[in-house]
Amino acid sequence: MLGIVALAAVIYLMLMRHDTGFNITYTELSVGLITVGLAGMAIVLAMDAIALERSTGTLSFLLDKSVAGMS
């Protein structure tokens, strides 16, 4: 995941250097890269949690368990 973020940073920096119409500040770039990185990490952590539940055999229990309503 970190490699993907680094590759995106390199591509953005190359575009900024060669295209005068590409107006993006370093702040916008850093916010975008942080957002992409955090979203990617959230996806990876969610996939890891699901894989762990599946490997321990508790995923079907969690999916079949009803959720109590708010009162």
CHARMM-style PDB file with segment names, atoms N, HN, CA, C and O in Angstrom:
ATOM      1  N   MET     1       0.827  -1.187   0.000  1.00  0.00      PROA
ATOM      2  CA  MET     1       0.000   0.000   0.000  1.00  0.00      PROA
ATOM      3  C   MET     1       0.871   1.250   0.000  1.00  0.00      PROA
ATOM      4  O   MET     1       0.582   2.226  -0.693  1.00  0.00      PROA
ATOM      5  N   LEU     2       1.923   1.204   0.777  1.00  0.00      PROA
ATOM      6  HN  LEU     2       2.157   0.412   1.340  1.00  0.00      PROA
ATOM      7  CA  LEU     2       2.825   2.350   0.823  1.00  0.00      PROA
ATOM      8  C   LEU     2       3.484   2.577  -0.532  1.00  0.00      PROA
ATOM      9  O   LEU     2       3.744   3.717  -0.917  1.00  0.00      PROA
ATOM     10  N   GLY     3       3.751   1.499  -1.248  1.00  0.00      PROA
ATOM     11  HN  GLY     3       3.539   0.574  -0.935  1.00  0.00      PROA
ATOM     12  CA  GLY     3       4.320   1.617  -2.587  1.00  0.00      PROA
ATOM     13  C   GLY     3       3.382   2.319  -3.548  1.00  0.00      PROA
ATOM     14  O   GLY     3       3.822   3.098  -4.393  1.00  0.00      PROA
ATOM     15  N   ILE     4       2.084   2.046  -3.423  1.00  0.00      PROA
ATOM     16  HN  ILE     4       1.726   1.413  -2.736  1.00  0.00      PROA
ATOM     17  CA  ILE     4       1.092   2.700  -4.284  1.00  0.00      PROA
ATOM     18  C   ILE     4       1.043   4.193  -3.999  1.00  0.00      PROA
ATOM     19  O   ILE     4       0.971   5.002  -4.924  1.00  0.00      PROA
ATOM     20  N   VAL     5       1.081   4.558  -2.729  1.00  0.00      PROA
ATOM     21  HN  VAL     5       1.139   3.901  -1.977  1.00  0.00      PROA
ATOM     22  CA  VAL     5       1.066   5.981  -2.366  1.00  0.00      PROA
ATOM     23  C   VAL     5       2.330   6.670  -2.860  1.00  0.00      PROA
ATOM     24  O   VAL     5       2.274   7.800  -3.344  1.00  0.00      PROA
ATOM     25  N   ALA     6       3.469   5.994  -2.742  1.00  0.00      PROA
ATOM     26  HN  ALA     6       3.515   5.076  -2.348  1.00  0.00      PROA
ATOM     27  CA  ALA     6       4.722   6.580  -3.230  1.00  0.00      PROA
ATOM     28  C   ALA     6       4.695   6.744  -4.743  1.00  0.00      PROA
ATOM     29  O   ALA     6       5.168   7.752  -5.269  1.00  0.00      PROA
ATOM     30  N   LEU     7       4.148   5.763  -5.442  1.00  0.00      PROA
ATOM     31  HN  LEU     7       3.764   4.944  -5.015  1.00  0.00      PROA
ATOM     32  CA  LEU     7       4.033   5.865  -6.892  1.00  0.00      PROA
ATOM     33  C   LEU     7       3.117   7.017  -7.295  1.00  0.00      PROA
ATOM     34  O   LEU     7       3.413   7.749  -8.239  1.00  0.00      PROA
ATOM     35  N   ALA     8       2.018   7.175  -6.585  1.00  0.00      PROA
ATOM     36  HN  ALA     8       1.778   6.581  -5.817  1.00  0.00      PROA
ATOM     37  CA  ALA     8       1.109   8.295  -6.866  1.00  0.00      PROA
ATOM     38  C   ALA     8       1.811   9.629  -6.630  1.00  0.00      PROA
ATOM     39  O   ALA     8       1.613  10.577  -7.391  1.00  0.00      PROA
ATOM     40  N   ALA     9       2.625   9.710  -5.584  1.00  0.00      PROA
ATOM     41  HN  ALA     9       2.786   8.941  -4.966  1.00  0.00      PROA
ATOM     42  CA  ALA     9       3.360  10.949  -5.305  1.00  0.00      PROA
ATOM     43  C   ALA     9       4.348  11.258  -6.421  1.00  0.00      PROA
ATOM     44  O   ALA     9       4.477  12.411  -6.834  1.00  0.00      PROA
ATOM     45  N   VAL    10       5.034  10.254  -6.904  1.00  0.00      PROA
ATOM     46  HN  VAL    10       4.929   9.318  -6.569  1.00  0.00      PROA
ATOM     47  CA  VAL    10       5.994  10.460  -7.988  1.00  0.00      PROA
ATOM     48  C   VAL    10       5.278  10.924  -9.255  1.00  0.00      PROA
ATOM     49  O   VAL    10       5.751  11.832  -9.939  1.00  0.00      PROA
ATOM     50  N   ILE    11       4.151  10.310  -9.563  1.00  0.00      PROA
ATOM     51  HN  ILE    11       3.767   9.573  -9.007  1.00  0.00      PROA
ATOM     52  CA  ILE    11       3.392  10.702 -10.758  1.00  0.00      PROA
ATOM     53  C   ILE    11       2.911  12.143 -10.635  1.00  0.00      PROA
ATOM     54  O   ILE    11       3.035  12.916 -11.585  1.00  0.00      PROA
ATOM     55  N   TYR    12       2.363  12.516  -9.477  1.00  0.00      PROA
ATOM     56  HN  TYR    12       2.262  11.888  -8.705  1.00  0.00      PROA
ATOM     57  CA  TYR    12       1.904  13.889  -9.283  1.00  0.00      PROA
ATOM     58  C   TYR    12       3.047  14.885  -9.411  1.00  0.00      PROA
ATOM     59  O   TYR    12       2.898  15.932 -10.041  1.00  0.00      PROA
ATOM     60  N   LEU    13       4.174  14.561  -8.822  1.00  0.00      PROA
ATOM     61  HN  LEU    13       4.295  13.711  -8.310  1.00  0.00      PROA
ATOM     62  CA  LEU    13       5.311  15.480  -8.896  1.00  0.00      PROA
ATOM     63  C   LEU    13       5.820  15.610 -10.328  1.00  0.00      PROA
ATOM     64  O   LEU    13       6.221  16.698 -10.742  1.00  0.00      PROA
ATOM     65  N   MET    14       5.809  14.518 -11.090  1.00  0.00      PROA
ATOM     66  HN  MET    14       5.484  13.634 -10.753  1.00  0.00      PROA
ATOM     67  CA  MET    14       6.224  14.591 -12.485  1.00  0.00      PROA
ATOM     68  C   MET    14       5.257  15.443 -13.295  1.00  0.00      PROA
ATOM     69  O   MET    14       5.682  16.218 -14.152  1.00  0.00      PROA
ATOM     70  N   LEU    15       3.963  15.306 -13.032  1.00  0.00      PROA
ATOM     71  HN  LEU    15       3.618  14.677 -12.335  1.00  0.00      PROA
ATOM     72  CA  LEU    15       2.974  16.115 -13.739  1.00  0.00      PROA
ATOM     73  C   LEU    15       3.125  17.589 -13.386  1.00  0.00      PROA
ATOM     74  O   LEU    15       3.009  18.453 -14.255  1.00  0.00      PROA
ATOM     75  N   MET    16       3.381  17.873 -12.130  1.00  0.00      PROA
ATOM     76  HN  MET    16       3.475  17.171 -11.424  1.00  0.00      PROA
ATOM     77  CA  MET    16       3.548  19.268 -11.710  1.00  0.00      PROA
ATOM     78  C   MET    16       4.759  19.902 -12.388  1.00  0.00      PROA
ATOM     79  O   MET    16       4.745  21.088 -12.716  1.00  0.00      PROA
ATOM     80  N   ARG    17       5.790  19.116 -12.592  1.00  0.00      PROA
ATOM     81  HN  ARG    17       5.802  18.152 -12.325  1.00  0.00      PROA
ATOM     82  CA  ARG    17       7.029  19.653 -13.153  1.00  0.00      PROA
ATOM     83  C   ARG    17       6.923  19.930 -14.650  1.00  0.00      PROA
ATOM     84  O   ARG    17       7.507  20.896 -15.141  1.00  0.00      PROA
ATOM     85  N   HSD    18       6.189  19.099 -15.375  1.00  0.00      PROA
ATOM     86  HN  HSD    18       5.714  18.315 -14.975  1.00  0.00      PROA
ATOM     87  CA  HSD    18       6.152  19.192 -16.828  1.00  0.00      PROA
ATOM     88  C   HSD    18       4.938  19.920 -17.393  1.00  0.00      PROA
ATOM     89  O   HSD    18       4.964  20.333 -18.552  1.00  0.00      PROA
ATOM     90  N   ASP    19       3.893  20.087 -16.623  1.00  0.00      PROA
ATOM     91  HN  ASP    19       3.871  19.752 -15.681  1.00  0.00      PROA
ATOM     92  CA  ASP    19       2.679  20.702 -17.143  1.00  0.00      PROA
ATOM     93  C   ASP    19       2.417  22.002 -16.400  1.00  0.00      PROA
ATOM     94  O   ASP    19       2.145  21.994 -15.199  1.00  0.00      PROA
ATOM     95  N   THR    20       2.497  23.112 -17.110  1.00  0.00      PROA
ATOM     96  HN  THR    20       2.718  23.119 -18.085  1.00  0.00      PROA
ATOM     97  CA  THR    20       2.282  24.404 -16.453  1.00  0.00      PROA
ATOM     98  C   THR    20       0.814  24.624 -16.127  1.00  0.00      PROA
ATOM     99  O   THR    20       0.500  25.433 -15.253  1.00  0.00      PROA
ATOM    100  N   GLY    21      -0.105  23.922 -16.810  1.00  0.00      PROA
ATOM    101  HN  GLY    21       0.150  23.265 -17.520  1.00  0.00      PROA
ATOM    102  CA  GLY    21      -1.524  24.061 -16.524  1.00  0.00      PROA
ATOM    103  C   GLY    21      -1.969  23.230 -15.340  1.00  0.00      PROA
ATOM    104  O   GLY    21      -3.106  23.361 -14.888  1.00  0.00      PROA
ATOM    105  N   PHE    22      -1.113  22.397 -14.841  1.00  0.00      PROA
ATOM    106  HN  PHE    22      -0.189  22.291 -15.208  1.00  0.00      PROA
ATOM    107  CA  PHE    22      -1.435  21.524 -13.709  1.00  0.00      PROA
ATOM    108  C   PHE    22      -1.112  22.267 -12.425  1.00  0.00      PROA
ATOM    109  O   PHE    22       0.000  22.176 -11.905  1.00  0.00      PROA
ATOM    110  N   ASN    23      -2.087  22.997 -11.923  1.00  0.00      PROA
ATOM    111  HN  ASN    23      -2.991  23.070 -12.345  1.00  0.00      PROA
ATOM    112  CA  ASN    23      -1.874  23.819 -10.732  1.00  0.00      PROA
ATOM    113  C   ASN    23      -2.402  23.110  -9.496  1.00  0.00      PROA
ATOM    114  O   ASN    23      -3.594  23.171  -9.197  1.00  0.00      PROA
ATOM    115  N   ILE    24      -1.528  22.452  -8.794  1.00  0.00      PROA
ATOM    116  HN  ILE    24      -0.559  22.402  -9.037  1.00  0.00      PROA
ATOM    117  CA  ILE    24      -1.880  21.821  -7.525  1.00  0.00      PROA
ATOM    118  C   ILE    24      -0.770  22.164  -6.547  1.00  0.00      PROA
ATOM    119  O   ILE    24       0.414  22.043  -6.861  1.00  0.00      PROA
ATOM    120  N   THR    25      -1.163  22.587  -5.377  1.00  0.00      PROA
ATOM    121  HN  THR    25      -2.125  22.686  -5.122  1.00  0.00      PROA
ATOM    122  CA  THR    25      -0.157  22.968  -4.393  1.00  0.00      PROA
ATOM    123  C   THR    25       0.324  21.728  -3.649  1.00  0.00      PROA
ATOM    124  O   THR    25      -0.310  20.674  -3.701  1.00  0.00      PROA
ATOM    125  N   TYR    26       1.433  21.865  -2.968  1.00  0.00      PROA
ATOM    126  HN  TYR    26       1.948  22.721  -2.925  1.00  0.00      PROA
ATOM    127  CA  TYR    26       1.951  20.754  -2.189  1.00  0.00      PROA
ATOM    128  C   TYR    26       0.997  20.389  -1.056  1.00  0.00      PROA
ATOM    129  O   TYR    26       0.940  19.227  -0.652  1.00  0.00      PROA
ATOM    130  N   THR    27       0.253  21.356  -0.540  1.00  0.00      PROA
ATOM    131  HN  THR    27       0.300  22.300  -0.868  1.00  0.00      PROA
ATOM    132  CA  THR    27      -0.719  21.072   0.510  1.00  0.00      PROA
ATOM    133  C   THR    27      -1.838  20.195  -0.026  1.00  0.00      PROA
ATOM    134  O   THR    27      -2.230  19.221   0.615  1.00  0.00      PROA
ATOM    135  N   GLU    28      -2.353  20.540  -1.203  1.00  0.00      PROA
ATOM    136  HN  GLU    28      -2.034  21.332  -1.723  1.00  0.00      PROA
ATOM    137  CA  GLU    28      -3.396  19.720  -1.806  1.00  0.00      PROA
ATOM    138  C   GLU    28      -2.882  18.329  -2.118  1.00  0.00      PROA
ATOM    139  O   GLU    28      -3.594  17.340  -1.945  1.00  0.00      PROA
ATOM    140  N   LEU    29      -1.647  18.257  -2.577  1.00  0.00      PROA
ATOM    141  HN  LEU    29      -1.069  19.060  -2.717  1.00  0.00      PROA
ATOM    142  CA  LEU    29      -1.043  16.973  -2.889  1.00  0.00      PROA
ATOM    143  C   LEU    29      -0.900  16.128  -1.634  1.00  0.00      PROA
ATOM    144  O   LEU    29      -1.226  14.941  -1.644  1.00  0.00      PROA
ATOM    145  N   SER    30      -0.419  16.723  -0.563  1.00  0.00      PROA
ATOM    146  HN  SER    30      -0.154  17.687  -0.555  1.00  0.00      PROA
ATOM    147  CA  SER    30      -0.224  15.952   0.665  1.00  0.00      PROA
ATOM    148  C   SER    30      -1.552  15.509   1.264  1.00  0.00      PROA
ATOM    149  O   SER    30      -1.655  14.395   1.777  1.00  0.00      PROA
ATOM    150  N   VAL    31      -2.566  16.363   1.206  1.00  0.00      PROA
ATOM    151  HN  VAL    31      -2.482  17.268   0.789  1.00  0.00      PROA
ATOM    152  CA  VAL    31      -3.884  15.981   1.715  1.00  0.00      PROA
ATOM    153  C   VAL    31      -4.448  14.831   0.884  1.00  0.00      PROA
ATOM    154  O   VAL    31      -5.025  13.891   1.430  1.00  0.00      PROA
ATOM    155  N   GLY    32      -4.283  14.904  -0.417  1.00  0.00      PROA
ATOM    156  HN  GLY    32      -3.814  15.668  -0.861  1.00  0.00      PROA
ATOM    157  CA  GLY    32      -4.760  13.830  -1.287  1.00  0.00      PROA
ATOM    158  C   GLY    32      -4.049  12.519  -1.027  1.00  0.00      PROA
ATOM    159  O   GLY    32      -4.681  11.465  -0.967  1.00  0.00      PROA
ATOM    160  N   LEU    33      -2.737  12.580  -0.871  1.00  0.00      PROA
ATOM    161  HN  LEU    33      -2.224  13.436  -0.920  1.00  0.00      PROA
ATOM    162  CA  LEU    33      -1.976  11.360  -0.616  1.00  0.00      PROA
ATOM    163  C   LEU    33      -2.308  10.768   0.751  1.00  0.00      PROA
ATOM    164  O   LEU    33      -2.393   9.548   0.893  1.00  0.00      PROA
ATOM    165  N   ILE    34      -2.494  11.612   1.745  1.00  0.00      PROA
ATOM    166  HN  ILE    34      -2.424  12.603   1.629  1.00  0.00      PROA
ATOM    167  CA  ILE    34      -2.874  11.122   3.068  1.00  0.00      PROA
ATOM    168  C   ILE    34      -4.249  10.475   3.015  1.00  0.00      PROA
ATOM    169  O   ILE    34      -4.469   9.430   3.627  1.00  0.00      PROA
ATOM    170  N   THR    35      -5.170  11.087   2.289  1.00  0.00      PROA
ATOM    171  HN  THR    35      -4.991  11.936   1.792  1.00  0.00      PROA
ATOM    172  CA  THR    35      -6.514  10.530   2.162  1.00  0.00      PROA
ATOM    173  C   THR    35      -6.484   9.170   1.481  1.00  0.00      PROA
ATOM    174  O   THR    35      -7.128   8.227   1.938  1.00  0.00      PROA
ATOM    175  N   VAL    36      -5.738   9.070   0.389  1.00  0.00      PROA
ATOM    176  HN  VAL    36      -5.215   9.837   0.017  1.00  0.00      PROA
ATOM    177  CA  VAL    36      -5.618   7.797  -0.321  1.00  0.00      PROA
ATOM    178  C   VAL    36      -4.956   6.756   0.582  1.00  0.00      PROA
ATOM    179  O   VAL    36      -5.388   5.603   0.619  1.00  0.00      PROA
ATOM    180  N   GLY    37      -3.936   7.146   1.292  1.00  0.00      PROA
ATOM    181  HN  GLY    37      -3.585   8.082   1.262  1.00  0.00      PROA
ATOM    182  CA  GLY    37      -3.254   6.222   2.188  1.00  0.00      PROA
ATOM    183  C   GLY    37      -4.147   5.720   3.308  1.00  0.00      PROA
ATOM    184  O   GLY    37      -4.156   4.527   3.609  1.00  0.00      PROA
ATOM    185  N   LEU    38      -4.898   6.622   3.927  1.00  0.00      PROA
ATOM    186  HN  LEU    38      -4.890   7.591   3.682  1.00  0.00      PROA
ATOM    187  CA  LEU    38      -5.790   6.223   5.010  1.00  0.00      PROA
ATOM    188  C   LEU    38      -6.929   5.341   4.506  1.00  0.00      PROA
ATOM    189  O   LEU    38      -7.306   4.373   5.167  1.00  0.00      PROA
ATOM    190  N   ALA    39      -7.474   5.670   3.346  1.00  0.00      PROA
ATOM    191  HN  ALA    39      -7.168   6.456   2.809  1.00  0.00      PROA
ATOM    192  CA  ALA    39      -8.535   4.835   2.784  1.00  0.00      PROA
ATOM    193  C   ALA    39      -8.004   3.438   2.457  1.00  0.00      PROA
ATOM    194  O   ALA    39      -8.675   2.438   2.715  1.00  0.00      PROA
ATOM    195  N   GLY    40      -6.824   3.375   1.899  1.00  0.00      PROA
ATOM    196  HN  GLY    40      -6.279   4.187   1.689  1.00  0.00      PROA
ATOM    197  CA  GLY    40      -6.219   2.086   1.592  1.00  0.00      PROA
ATOM    198  C   GLY    40      -5.940   1.276   2.838  1.00  0.00      PROA
ATOM    199  O   GLY    40      -6.165   0.065   2.857  1.00  0.00      PROA
ATOM    200  N   MET    41      -5.452   1.931   3.884  1.00  0.00      PROA
ATOM    201  HN  MET    41      -5.269   2.914   3.868  1.00  0.00      PROA
ATOM    202  CA  MET    41      -5.192   1.219   5.134  1.00  0.00      PROA
ATOM    203  C   MET    41      -6.483   0.723   5.761  1.00  0.00      PROA
ATOM    204  O   MET    41      -6.511  -0.371   6.327  1.00  0.00      PROA
ATOM    205  N   ALA    42      -7.557   1.509   5.672  1.00  0.00      PROA
ATOM    206  HN  ALA    42      -7.534   2.397   5.213  1.00  0.00      PROA
ATOM    207  CA  ALA    42      -8.850   1.077   6.216  1.00  0.00      PROA
ATOM    208  C   ALA    42      -9.355  -0.157   5.476  1.00  0.00      PROA
ATOM    209  O   ALA    42      -9.891  -1.079   6.091  1.00  0.00      PROA
ATOM    210  N   ILE    43      -9.184  -0.171   4.161  1.00  0.00      PROA
ATOM    211  HN  ILE    43      -8.749   0.578   3.661  1.00  0.00      PROA
ATOM    212  CA  ILE    43      -9.609  -1.329   3.381  1.00  0.00      PROA
ATOM    213  C   ILE    43      -8.803  -2.558   3.752  1.00  0.00      PROA
ATOM    214  O   ILE    43      -9.363  -3.642   3.920  1.00  0.00      PROA
ATOM    215  N   VAL    44      -7.500  -2.402   3.881  1.00  0.00      PROA
ATOM    216  HN  VAL    44      -7.045  -1.522   3.745  1.00  0.00      PROA
ATOM    217  CA  VAL    44      -6.643  -3.536   4.233  1.00  0.00      PROA
ATOM    218  C   VAL    44      -6.986  -4.054   5.630  1.00  0.00      PROA
ATOM    219  O   VAL    44      -7.049  -5.267   5.828  1.00  0.00      PROA
ATOM    220  N   LEU    45      -7.208  -3.176   6.592  1.00  0.00      PROA
ATOM    221  HN  LEU    45      -7.157  -2.190   6.430  1.00  0.00      PROA
ATOM    222  CA  LEU    45      -7.561  -3.604   7.946  1.00  0.00      PROA
ATOM    223  C   LEU    45      -8.911  -4.302   7.986  1.00  0.00      PROA
ATOM    224  O   LEU    45      -9.082  -5.276   8.719  1.00  0.00      PROA
ATOM    225  N   ALA    46      -9.869  -3.819   7.209  1.00  0.00      PROA
ATOM    226  HN  ALA    46      -9.730  -3.027   6.613  1.00  0.00      PROA
ATOM    227  CA  ALA    46     -11.180  -4.479   7.149  1.00  0.00      PROA
ATOM    228  C   ALA    46     -11.058  -5.868   6.526  1.00  0.00      PROA
ATOM    229  O   ALA    46     -11.677  -6.820   7.002  1.00  0.00      PROA
ATOM    230  N   MET    47     -10.269  -5.985   5.472  1.00  0.00      PROA
ATOM    231  HN  MET    47      -9.766  -5.212   5.085  1.00  0.00      PROA
ATOM    232  CA  MET    47     -10.068  -7.291   4.854  1.00  0.00      PROA
ATOM    233  C   MET    47      -9.372  -8.246   5.815  1.00  0.00      PROA
ATOM    234  O   MET    47      -9.695  -9.433   5.850  1.00  0.00      PROA
ATOM    235  N   ASP    48      -8.420  -7.741   6.594  1.00  0.00      PROA
ATOM    236  HN  ASP    48      -8.157  -6.777   6.565  1.00  0.00      PROA
ATOM    237  CA  ASP    48      -7.722  -8.567   7.568  1.00  0.00      PROA
ATOM    238  C   ASP    48      -8.670  -9.042   8.666  1.00  0.00      PROA
ATOM    239  O   ASP    48      -8.595 -10.194   9.092  1.00  0.00      PROA
ATOM    240  N   ALA    49      -9.546  -8.175   9.118  1.00  0.00      PROA
ATOM    241  HN  ALA    49      -9.606  -7.239   8.771  1.00  0.00      PROA
ATOM    242  CA  ALA    49     -10.505  -8.560  10.156  1.00  0.00      PROA
ATOM    243  C   ALA    49     -11.452  -9.645   9.647  1.00  0.00      PROA
ATOM    244  O   ALA    49     -11.751 -10.597  10.367  1.00  0.00      PROA
ATOM    245  N   ILE    50     -11.918  -9.505   8.419  1.00  0.00      PROA
ATOM    246  HN  ILE    50     -11.675  -8.731   7.834  1.00  0.00      PROA
ATOM    247  CA  ILE    50     -12.811 -10.517   7.847  1.00  0.00      PROA
ATOM    248  C   ILE    50     -12.078 -11.837   7.665  1.00  0.00      PROA
ATOM    249  O   ILE    50     -12.636 -12.897   7.947  1.00  0.00      PROA
ATOM    250  N   ALA    51     -10.838 -11.785   7.197  1.00  0.00      PROA
ATOM    251  HN  ALA    51     -10.385 -10.924   6.967  1.00  0.00      PROA
ATOM    252  CA  ALA    51     -10.057 -13.013   7.010  1.00  0.00      PROA
ATOM    253  C   ALA    51      -9.802 -13.700   8.348  1.00  0.00      PROA
ATOM    254  O   ALA    51      -9.837 -14.929   8.422  1.00  0.00      PROA
ATOM    255  N   LEU    52      -9.547 -12.932   9.403  1.00  0.00      PROA
ATOM    256  HN  LEU    52      -9.519 -11.935   9.343  1.00  0.00      PROA
ATOM    257  CA  LEU    52      -9.318 -13.510  10.720  1.00  0.00      PROA
ATOM    258  C   LEU    52     -10.581 -14.198  11.238  1.00  0.00      PROA
ATOM    259  O   LEU    52     -10.516 -15.301  11.780  1.00  0.00      PROA
ATOM    260  N   GLU    53     -11.719 -13.544  11.069  1.00  0.00      PROA
ATOM    261  HN  GLU    53     -11.772 -12.647  10.629  1.00  0.00      PROA
ATOM    262  CA  GLU    53     -12.982 -14.155  11.508  1.00  0.00      PROA
ATOM    263  C   GLU    53     -13.267 -15.429  10.710  1.00  0.00      PROA
ATOM    264  O   GLU    53     -13.756 -16.410  11.268  1.00  0.00      PROA
ATOM    265  N   ARG    54     -12.971 -15.420   9.430  1.00  0.00      PROA
ATOM    266  HN  ARG    54     -12.573 -14.623   8.977  1.00  0.00      PROA
ATOM    267  CA  ARG    54     -13.208 -16.599   8.607  1.00  0.00      PROA
ATOM    268  C   ARG    54     -12.281 -17.742   9.016  1.00  0.00      PROA
ATOM    269  O   ARG    54     -12.703 -18.896   9.075  1.00  0.00      PROA
ATOM    270  N   SER    55     -11.015 -17.419   9.299  1.00  0.00      PROA
ATOM    271  HN  SER    55     -10.671 -16.481   9.251  1.00  0.00      PROA
ATOM    272  CA  SER    55     -10.059 -18.479   9.634  1.00  0.00      PROA
ATOM    273  C   SER    55     -10.330 -19.092  11.004  1.00  0.00      PROA
ATOM    274  O   SER    55     -10.040 -20.268  11.223  1.00  0.00      PROA
ATOM    275  N   THR    56     -10.882 -18.309  11.927  1.00  0.00      PROA
ATOM    276  HN  THR    56     -11.118 -17.353  11.749  1.00  0.00      PROA
ATOM    277  CA  THR    56     -11.204 -18.861  13.242  1.00  0.00      PROA
ATOM    278  C   THR    56     -12.585 -19.510  13.281  1.00  0.00      PROA
ATOM    279  O   THR    56     -12.947 -20.134  14.278  1.00  0.00      PROA
ATOM    280  N   GLY    57     -13.353 -19.371  12.212  1.00  0.00      PROA
ATOM    281  HN  GLY    57     -13.058 -18.864  11.401  1.00  0.00      PROA
ATOM    282  CA  GLY    57     -14.666 -20.007  12.134  1.00  0.00      PROA
ATOM    283  C   GLY    57     -15.778 -19.227  12.792  1.00  0.00      PROA
ATOM    284  O   GLY    57     -16.856 -19.778  13.018  1.00  0.00      PROA
ATOM    285  N   THR    58     -15.559 -17.972  13.106  1.00  0.00      PROA
ATOM    286  HN  THR    58     -14.683 -17.524  12.922  1.00  0.00      PROA
ATOM    287  CA  THR    58     -16.594 -17.183  13.777  1.00  0.00      PROA
ATOM    288  C   THR    58     -17.322 -16.224  12.840  1.00  0.00      PROA
ATOM    289  O   THR    58     -18.216 -15.499  13.277  1.00  0.00      PROA
ATOM    290  N   LEU    59     -16.960 -16.209  11.576  1.00  0.00      PROA
ATOM    291  HN  LEU    59     -16.234 -16.799  11.221  1.00  0.00      PROA
ATOM    292  CA  LEU    59     -17.608 -15.288  10.643  1.00  0.00      PROA
ATOM    293  C   LEU    59     -19.081 -15.638  10.453  1.00  0.00      PROA
ATOM    294  O   LEU    59     -19.932 -14.749  10.451  1.00  0.00      PROA
ATOM    295  N   SER    60     -19.387 -16.922  10.293  1.00  0.00      PROA
ATOM    296  HN  SER    60     -18.695 -17.644  10.294  1.00  0.00      PROA
ATOM    297  CA  SER    60     -20.786 -17.314  10.094  1.00  0.00      PROA
ATOM    298  C   SER    60     -21.616 -16.993  11.334  1.00  0.00      PROA
ATOM    299  O   SER    60     -22.780 -16.608  11.216  1.00  0.00      PROA
ATOM    300  N   PHE    61     -21.030 -17.148  12.523  1.00  0.00      PROA
ATOM    301  HN  PHE    61     -20.085 -17.460  12.619  1.00  0.00      PROA
ATOM    302  CA  PHE    61     -21.743 -16.794  13.751  1.00  0.00      PROA
ATOM    303  C   PHE    61     -22.065 -15.302  13.783  1.00  0.00      PROA
ATOM    304  O   PHE    61     -23.177 -14.905  14.132  1.00  0.00      PROA
ATOM    305  N   LEU    62     -21.088 -14.485  13.419  1.00  0.00      PROA
ATOM    306  HN  LEU    62     -20.185 -14.808  13.136  1.00  0.00      PROA
ATOM    307  CA  LEU    62     -21.310 -13.037  13.445  1.00  0.00      PROA
ATOM    308  C   LEU    62     -22.334 -12.595  12.406  1.00  0.00      PROA
ATOM    309  O   LEU    62     -23.119 -11.680  12.654  1.00  0.00      PROA
ATOM    310  N   LEU    63     -22.328 -13.242  11.246  1.00  0.00      PROA
ATOM    311  HN  LEU    63     -21.690 -13.986  11.044  1.00  0.00      PROA
ATOM    312  CA  LEU    63     -23.267 -12.870  10.197  1.00  0.00      PROA
ATOM    313  C   LEU    63     -24.693 -13.335  10.503  1.00  0.00      PROA
ATOM    314  O   LEU    63     -25.659 -12.690  10.095  1.00  0.00      PROA
ATOM    315  N   ASP    64     -24.825 -14.463  11.225  1.00  0.00      PROA
ATOM    316  HN  ASP    64     -24.041 -14.987  11.556  1.00  0.00      PROA
ATOM    317  CA  ASP    64     -26.142 -15.009  11.527  1.00  0.00      PROA
ATOM    318  C   ASP    64     -26.763 -14.404  12.776  1.00  0.00      PROA
ATOM    319  O   ASP    64     -27.974 -14.513  12.967  1.00  0.00      PROA
ATOM    320  N   LYS    65     -25.975 -13.776  13.623  1.00  0.00      PROA
ATOM    321  HN  LYS    65     -24.991 -13.687  13.468  1.00  0.00      PROA
ATOM    322  CA  LYS    65     -26.477 -13.234  14.891  1.00  0.00      PROA
ATOM    323  C   LYS    65     -27.314 -11.997  14.613  1.00  0.00      PROA
ATOM    324  O   LYS    65     -26.891 -11.100  13.885  1.00  0.00      PROA
ATOM    325  N   SER    66     -28.504 -11.956  15.199  1.00  0.00      PROA
ATOM    326  HN  SER    66     -28.848 -12.685  15.791  1.00  0.00      PROA
ATOM    327  CA  SER    66     -29.381 -10.806  14.994  1.00  0.00      PROA
ATOM    328  C   SER    66     -28.886  -9.620  15.841  1.00  0.00      PROA
ATOM    329  O   SER    66     -28.249  -9.798  16.879  1.00  0.00      PROA
ATOM    330  N   VAL    67     -29.193  -8.445  15.379  1.00  0.00      PROA
ATOM    331  HN  VAL    67     -29.711  -8.300  14.536  1.00  0.00      PROA
ATOM    332  CA  VAL    67     -28.787  -7.230  16.062  1.00  0.00      PROA
ATOM    333  C   VAL    67     -29.985  -6.703  16.842  1.00  0.00      PROA
ATOM    334  O   VAL    67     -31.071  -6.552  16.283  1.00  0.00      PROA
ATOM    335  N   ALA    68     -29.795  -6.423  18.125  1.00  0.00      PROA
ATOM    336  HN  ALA    68     -28.913  -6.545  18.579  1.00  0.00      PROA
ATOM    337  CA  ALA    68     -30.889  -5.915  18.960  1.00  0.00      PROA
ATOM    338  C   ALA    68     -31.225  -4.486  18.543  1.00  0.00      PROA
ATOM    339  O   ALA    68     -30.339  -3.692  18.227  1.00  0.00      PROA
ATOM    340  N   GLY    69     -32.489  -4.180  18.547  1.00  0.00      PROA
ATOM    341  HN  GLY    69     -33.209  -4.825  18.803  1.00  0.00      PROA
ATOM    342  CA  GLY    69     -32.934  -2.835  18.204  1.00  0.00      PROA
ATOM    343  C   GLY    69     -32.681  -1.862  19.343  1.00  0.00      PROA
ATOM    344  O   GLY    69     -32.530  -2.260  20.498  1.00  0.00      PROA
ATOM    345  N   MET    70     -32.637  -0.587  19.001  1.00  0.00      PROA
ATOM    346  HN  MET    70     -32.759  -0.264  18.063  1.00  0.00      PROA
ATOM    347  CA  MET    70     -32.430   0.444  20.018  1.00  0.00      PROA
ATOM    348  C   MET    70     -33.764   0.695  20.736  1.00  0.00      PROA
ATOM    349  O   MET    70     -34.820   0.731  20.103  1.00  0.00      PROA
ATOM    350  N   SER    71     -33.705   0.864  22.035  1.00  0.00      PROA
ATOM    351  HN  SER    71     -32.848   0.835  22.549  1.00  0.00      PROA
ATOM    352  CA  SER    71     -34.948   1.132  22.761  1.00  0.00      PROA
ATOM    353  C   SER    71     -34.829   2.362  23.621  1.00  0.00      PROA
ATOM    354  OT1 SER    71     -35.784   2.734  24.302  1.00  0.00      PROA
TER     355      SER     71
END
